[in-house]
């Protein structure tokens, strides 16, 4: 019995997308855009960080997704840079970041740039704030305040800072409340 060449498996090398577990394959498996109902479900389970890329005036007029971090496109370029001191605090590896708002292509560009810098969970909200609102997502806004989005971003930043202080205080208390003594 003779073997034909068609009966044997081909021995071509695997590309990056064909190798199981490769970073390129994982990136290709996770689509860049996410639909609003899926994003809302992830947001309710506290699995995502929503990032608003619209400017301050637009966010004040239209509102923003409740609990989102406000970062206009001009500031985003500085924050997403790994050399920035805020980068490690805001953009932790392993988290899923969903970008929305801003000029039409800004969320898509932001998600692509974040993925290029190693944030594999970066995605863009398809349809933006309008799709979020139409799908039943919660919108925040304070019409009586001149700059409510600035206050909301400050409150979110303050919440993260206080959580870090609480962790340090708890660690201090576990050590018996003693500070290290210098010799």
C-alpha positions in Angstrom: 0.0 0.0 0.0 1.5 3.3 -1.1 0.9 6.6 0.6 0.0 9.5 -1.6 1.2 13.0 -0.8 -2.4 14.1 -0.3 -2.9 11.6 2.5 -0.1 13.1 4.6 -0.7 16.2 6.6 1.0 19.3 5.4 4.0 20.5 7.4 3.8 24.2 6.9 4.9 26.3 9.8 2.2 27.9 12.0 1.6 31.6 11.7 1.1 33.8 14.8 -2.7 33.6 14.5 -2.6 29.8 14.2 -0.5 29.1 17.3 -2.7 28.3 20.3 -2.3 30.8 23.2 -0.4 33.3 21.1 -0.9 37.0 21.9 -1.8 37.8 18.3 -4.5 35.1 18.3 -6.0 36.4 21.6 -6.0 39.9 20.2 -7.7 38.7 17.0 -10.3 36.7 18.9 -11.4 39.8 20.9 -13.2 42.2 18.6 -12.3 45.9 18.9 -15.9 47.1 18.9 -18.4 46.1 21.5 -22.2 46.5 21.4 -24.0 48.5 24.1 -26.0 45.6 25.6 -22.9 43.5 26.1 -21.0 46.5 27.5 -23.9 47.2 30.0 -23.8 43.6 31.2 -20.1 43.8 31.8 -20.4 47.2 33.5 -23.1 45.9 35.8 -20.8 43.0 36.8 -18.0 45.6 37.4 -15.8 44.0 34.9 -14.9 47.1 32.8 -13.7 50.6 33.2 -15.6 53.0 30.9 -13.5 55.9 29.5 -15.2 59.0 28.1 -13.2 60.7 25.4 -15.5 63.6 24.8 -14.4 67.2 25.7 -15.7 68.9 28.9 -18.5 71.0 27.3 -19.9 68.1 25.3 -19.9 65.9 28.4 -21.7 68.6 30.3 -24.4 69.0 27.6 -25.1 65.3 26.8 -24.1 63.6 30.1 -21.8 60.6 30.5 -22.0 57.0 31.5 -22.3 56.7 35.3 -19.0 55.8 36.9 -16.9 56.5 33.8 -13.5 58.0 33.8 -13.4 61.3 31.8 -10.3 61.7 29.6 -10.5 64.0 26.6 -8.5 62.9 23.6 -5.7 65.4 24.1 -5.1 64.1 27.7 -5.5 60.5 26.7 -2.3 60.5 24.6 -0.4 61.5 27.7 -2.1 59.1 30.1 -1.9 56.0 28.0 1.9 56.5 27.5 3.6 53.9 29.8 6.1 56.5 30.8 3.3 58.6 32.5 3.1 58.3 36.3 -0.7 58.0 36.1 -0.5 55.2 33.5 0.1 52.4 36.1 -2.7 53.6 38.4 -5.3 54.1 35.7 -4.5 51.5 33.1 -3.8 48.3 34.9 -3.0 45.2 32.8 -5.7 42.6 32.7 -8.6 45.1 33.0 -11.1 45.7 30.2 -11.3 49.3 29.1 -14.2 50.5 26.9 -13.7 53.9 25.2 -16.6 56.0 24.0 -17.4 59.6 23.1 -15.3 62.3 21.4 -15.0 62.7 17.7 -16.4 59.8 15.6 -13.2 57.8 15.2 -11.7 58.7 18.6 -12.9 55.7 20.6 -11.7 53.3 17.9 -8.3 55.0 17.6 -8.0 55.1 21.4 -8.7 51.3 21.7 -6.2 50.5 18.9 -3.5 52.6 20.6 -4.2 51.1 24.0 -3.9 47.6 22.5 -0.7 48.5 20.8 0.7 49.6 24.2 -0.2 46.3 25.8 -3.8 46.8 27.1 -5.3 43.7 25.3 -8.7 44.3 26.8 -9.2 47.8 25.2 -12.4 48.1 23.2 -14.6 50.8 21.7 -18.3 51.2 22.4 -20.2 50.8 19.1 -22.8 53.6 18.7 -21.4 55.6 21.7 -23.4 57.3 24.4 -26.6 57.2 22.3 -26.4 53.4 21.9 -25.7 53.1 25.6 -28.8 55.2 26.5 -31.0 53.3 24.0 -30.0 50.0 25.5 -31.0 51.1 28.9 -27.6 52.1 30.4 -27.4 54.6 33.2 -26.4 58.2 32.2 -25.1 60.7 34.8 -25.3 64.5 34.6 -25.9 67.4 36.9 -27.7 70.2 35.0 -27.3 72.8 37.8 -23.5 72.5 38.0 -21.3 74.5 35.6 -18.8 71.7 35.3 -20.4 68.5 36.6 -18.2 66.1 34.6 -15.1 67.6 36.2 -16.6 67.0 39.7 -17.5 63.5 38.7 -14.0 62.7 37.5 -12.5 64.2 40.7 -14.9 62.1 42.8 -13.8 58.9 41.0 -10.1 59.8 41.4 -10.7 60.6 45.1 -12.4 57.2 45.5 -9.3 55.4 44.2 -7.0 57.5 46.3 -9.0 56.8 49.5 -9.1 53.1 48.8 -5.3 53.1 48.5 -5.0 55.0 51.9 -7.4 52.5 53.5 -5.2 49.6 52.3 -2.1 51.3 53.7 -3.8 52.0 57.0 -5.0 48.4 57.3 -1.5 47.2 56.6 -0.2 49.6 59.3 -2.7 48.3 61.8 -1.8 44.6 61.1 1.8 45.4 62.0 0.6 46.6 65.4 0.5 50.3 64.6 4.3 50.6 64.9 6.3 52.6 62.4 9.8 51.2 61.4 12.5 52.7 63.5 15.7 54.0 62.0 19.0 53.1 63.7 
